[in-house]
Amino acid sequence: MNDVTTLLEQVLNLPEHDRAEIANRLLESLDPEAQRDVDQAWAEEIERRCAAVDAGTLATCDWKDVRARIERDIFGR
């Protein structure tokens, strides 16, 4: 087994939140400038959506309904 395979096996045995943190840091290490662009785009989208909610031009959904839709569409429950 090579070092990458061994490391991957160890990482895959970590809890989900640790794996997510590692994945995030690896992605950031590939192109930190791209991550800044993504962060900026999300910040702008959040501001746009908040303004739309405040203006009453964006409908919101109840979490119970959203969760049911996610479970149905993604998890088939």
Phi and psi restraints in degrees (value plus and minus 20) as a CYANA .aco file:
   2 ASN   PHI    -108.7   -68.7
   2 ASN   PSI     153.3   193.3
   3 ASP   PHI     -80.7   -40.7
   3 ASP   PSI     -59.3   -19.3
   4 VAL   PHI     -85.3   -45.3
   4 VAL   PSI     -64.0   -24.0
   5 THR   PHI     -83.3   -43.3
   5 THR   PSI     -63.2   -23.2
   6 THR   PHI     -82.8   -42.8
   6 THR   PSI     -66.0   -26.0
   7 LEU   PHI     -82.6   -42.6
   7 LEU   PSI     -63.4   -23.4
   8 LEU   PHI     -81.5   -41.5
   8 LEU   PSI     -62.4   -22.4
   9 GLU   PHI     -81.2   -41.2
   9 GLU   PSI     -60.7   -20.7
  10 GLN   PHI     -86.1   -46.1
  10 GLN   PSI     -64.5   -24.5
  11 VAL   PHI     -84.7   -44.7
  11 VAL   PSI     -60.4   -20.4
  12 LEU   PHI     -86.6   -46.6
  12 LEU   PSI     -36.8     3.2
  13 ASN   PHI    -110.5   -70.5
  13 ASN   PSI     -22.8    17.2
  14 LEU   PHI     -97.3   -57.3
  14 LEU   PSI     141.7   181.7
  15 PRO   PHI     -81.3   -41.3
  15 PRO   PSI     135.9   175.9
  16 GLU   PHI     -74.8   -34.8
  16 GLU   PSI     -64.4   -24.4
  17 HIS   PHI     -84.9   -44.9
  17 HIS   PSI     -53.3   -13.3
  18 ASP   PHI     -89.9   -49.9
  18 ASP   PSI     -60.9   -20.9
  19 ARG   PHI     -83.4   -43.4
  19 ARG   PSI     -59.3   -19.3
  20 ALA   PHI     -84.1   -44.1
  20 ALA   PSI     -61.4   -21.4
  21 GLU   PHI     -82.9   -42.9
  21 GLU   PSI     -65.0   -25.0
  22 ILE   PHI     -82.5   -42.5
  22 ILE   PSI     -64.7   -24.7
  23 ALA   PHI     -80.6   -40.6
  23 ALA   PSI     -63.3   -23.3
  24 ASN   PHI     -81.7   -41.7
  24 ASN   PSI     -65.9   -25.9
  25 ARG   PHI     -86.6   -46.6
  25 ARG   PSI     -57.0   -17.0
  26 LEU   PHI     -84.0   -44.0
  26 LEU   PSI     -64.1   -24.1
  27 LEU   PHI     -82.1   -42.1
  27 LEU   PSI     -62.6   -22.6
  28 GLU   PHI     -82.1   -42.1
  28 GLU   PSI     -54.5   -14.5
  29 SER   PHI     -90.9   -50.9
  29 SER   PSI     -41.3    -1.3
  30 LEU   PHI     -93.0   -53.0
  30 LEU   PSI     -61.9   -21.9
  31 ASP   PHI    -176.2  -136.2
  31 ASP   PSI      65.3   105.3
  32 PRO   PHI     -80.1   -40.1
  32 PRO   PSI     -50.6   -10.6
  33 GLU   PHI     -86.4   -46.4
  33 GLU   PSI     -58.5   -18.5
  34 ALA   PHI     -83.6   -43.6
  34 ALA   PSI     -58.9   -18.9
  35 GLN   PHI     -84.2   -44.2
  35 GLN   PSI     -59.0   -19.0
  36 ARG   PHI     -82.3   -42.3
  36 ARG   PSI     -59.2   -19.2
  37 ASP   PHI     -84.1   -44.1
  37 ASP   PSI     -61.7   -21.7
  38 VAL   PHI     -84.2   -44.2
  38 VAL   PSI     -65.8   -25.8
  39 ASP   PHI     -79.3   -39.3
  39 ASP   PSI     -62.8   -22.8
  40 GLN   PHI     -84.9   -44.9
  40 GLN   PSI     -62.8   -22.8
  41 ALA   PHI     -82.6   -42.6
  41 ALA   PSI     -62.1   -22.1
  42 TRP   PHI     -85.9   -45.9
  42 TRP   PSI     -59.6   -19.6
  43 ALA   PHI     -80.9   -40.9
  43 ALA   PSI     -62.9   -22.9
  44 GLU   PHI     -85.2   -45.2
  44 GLU   PSI     -60.1   -20.1
  45 GLU   PHI     -85.1   -45.1
  45 GLU   PSI     -60.9   -20.9
  46 ILE   PHI     -82.2   -42.2
  46 ILE   PSI     -64.9   -24.9
  47 GLU   PHI     -81.1   -41.1
  47 GLU   PSI     -63.3   -23.3
  48 ARG   PHI     -81.8   -41.8
  48 ARG   PSI     -64.9   -24.9
  49 ARG   PHI     -87.7   -47.7
  49 ARG   PSI     -60.6   -20.6
  50 CYS   PHI     -81.9   -41.9
  50 CYS   PSI     -62.6   -22.6
  51 ALA   PHI     -83.4   -43.4
  51 ALA   PSI     -59.1   -19.1
  52 ALA   PHI     -86.8   -46.8
  52 ALA   PSI     -59.5   -19.5
  53 VAL   PHI     -84.2   -44.2
  53 VAL   PSI     -66.1   -26.1
  54 ASP   PHI     -80.9   -40.9
  54 ASP   PSI     -55.9   -15.9
  55 ALA   PHI    -101.0   -61.0
  55 ALA   PSI     -29.2    10.8
  56 GLY   PHI      59.2    99.2
  56 GLY   PSI      -3.8    36.2
  57 THR   PHI    -120.0   -80.0
  57 THR   PSI     -19.2    20.8
  58 LEU   PHI    -146.0  -106.0
  58 LEU   PSI     102.1   142.1
  59 ALA   PHI     -98.3   -58.3
  59 ALA   PSI     122.0   162.0
  60 THR   PHI    -125.3   -85.3
  60 THR   PSI     142.4   182.4
  61 CYS   PHI    -142.0  -102.0
  61 CYS   PSI     127.0   167.0
  62 ASP   PHI     -90.6   -50.6
  62 ASP   PSI     117.6   157.6
  63 TRP   PHI     -75.2   -35.2
  63 TRP   PSI     -58.3   -18.3
  64 LYS   PHI     -78.4   -38.4
  64 LYS   PSI     -63.1   -23.1
  65 ASP   PHI     -89.6   -49.6
  65 ASP   PSI     -61.3   -21.3
  66 VAL   PHI     -82.8   -42.8
  66 VAL   PSI     -66.0   -26.0
  67 ARG   PHI     -81.3   -41.3
  67 ARG   PSI     -62.9   -22.9
  68 ALA   PHI     -81.5   -41.5
  68 ALA   PSI     -61.4   -21.4
  69 ARG   PHI     -85.8   -45.8
  69 ARG   PSI     -61.3   -21.3
  70 ILE   PHI     -81.7   -41.7
  70 ILE   PSI     -67.7   -27.7
  71 GLU   PHI     -81.4   -41.4
  71 GLU   PSI     -58.3   -18.3
  72 ARG   PHI     -91.8   -51.8
  72 ARG   PSI     -70.4   -30.4
  73 ASP   PHI     -96.5   -56.5
  73 ASP   PSI     -57.0   -17.0
  74 ILE   PHI    -116.3   -76.3
  74 ILE   PSI     -63.9   -23.9
  75 PHE   PHI    -120.1   -80.1
  75 PHE   PSI     -25.2    14.8
  76 GLY   PHI      44.1    84.1
  76 GLY   PSI      11.9    51.9
